[in-house]
């Protein structure tokens, strides 16, 4: 019923696995687009102007802006990312949220000074009453199974960067690591899928929900039909109630066929000198940034195994108490890119990424999430993601290169990381 009241343009989906918070949005009461040179501050300034005179009524959780940023300030628009601004956030016209067994439906309306605010609130209440009488729940997709081989939709696969070129890129990074102060660089590559028909994004999201229930899942459907979607295991930042939560996620091993082999994979990941070294770089870099921004991290840090449908990761959750009140977008600007997605030191790593990667990252590996009028919010890192334009899709995957990395194994790692989106987009049932 909600979908019938808004044009078939903007559509947002978001799921936070920690808070069990799901949000879906339809239509756009407002769209904010950021300047590439100062995208975080620009979106923050626009949001504060937007929320400054907000009139909020009812028991709901209030208006949310949902969207994402580009990986780099040196934003390049190409055939893949031409529809995506360096920063773009939508205030949904209809905003449906659910946490456990509680639900809220919020109507966001932008009115000018000539419209009486109370009259507008009254009109929104009439719409809510209508929806309550006639049903407000949108149709839901059916989860698909997680078979390793799927009877998928017809498509072709292209890898613009061949394996030999990738190995050369990794070798170049290893040479730089061996002869300079740089300790890590996160390299990424792209895969292109061409379909006979546009892929079913509802089916893809249902499959991701079924197979990757522990991931931050998102869909950003723009007015021109382009879509950014994914299932990210990595939290960048949650700011709520005076506490900051983030994580270090680095070190990867594939899932194995049998339970015994999988347990061996656990042990190998925990004992791998290369993976432990990579993970330590990310943890140390993250803690240094928290100290720089005067946040006091908790002392009881522990590294654990995060097991997903396709891979295992090393993960260290980090919580901290900021000593000064800051907007969540200020924290994003300070933390992004983490050493997990950029490298260490950051400036040298970003320079190498720009030099070696022919394909702009766009929104890949960048912050995606939501925030409210109080400056609180949650953002994941937009990995395990894809961009869709009509019958074409582009998938992205990366690997952290450190001393001890082997070019052929780094290629394999990106192959594992392509699996979530490749299978979600090509699965037929």
Secondary structure, DSSP 4 states (H G I P E B T S, - for coil): -TGGGS-SS-EEEEEETTTTEEEEEES-SEEEE--GGGHHHHHHHHHHHHHTT----SSS---EEEEEE-S-SS----TTTTT--SEEEEE-SEEEEEETTEEEEEE-----TTS-HHHHHHHHHHHHHHHHHH--PPP-PPPP---SS-----EEEE-SS-HHHHHHHHHHHHHHHHHSS--EEEEEEEEEEEESS---HHHHHHHHHHH-TTSEEEEEE-TTS-EEEEEE--EEEEEETTEEEEEEEEEEEE--SSHHHHHHHHHHHHH-HHHHHHHHHHHHHHHHHHHHTTEEE-S---EEEEE-SSEEEEEEEEEEEESS---HHHHHHHHPSPTTTTEESHHHHHHHHHHH--S--TTTTSEEEEEETTS-EEEEE--SEEEEETTEEEEEEEEEEETT--HHHHHHHHHHHHHHHHHHHH---
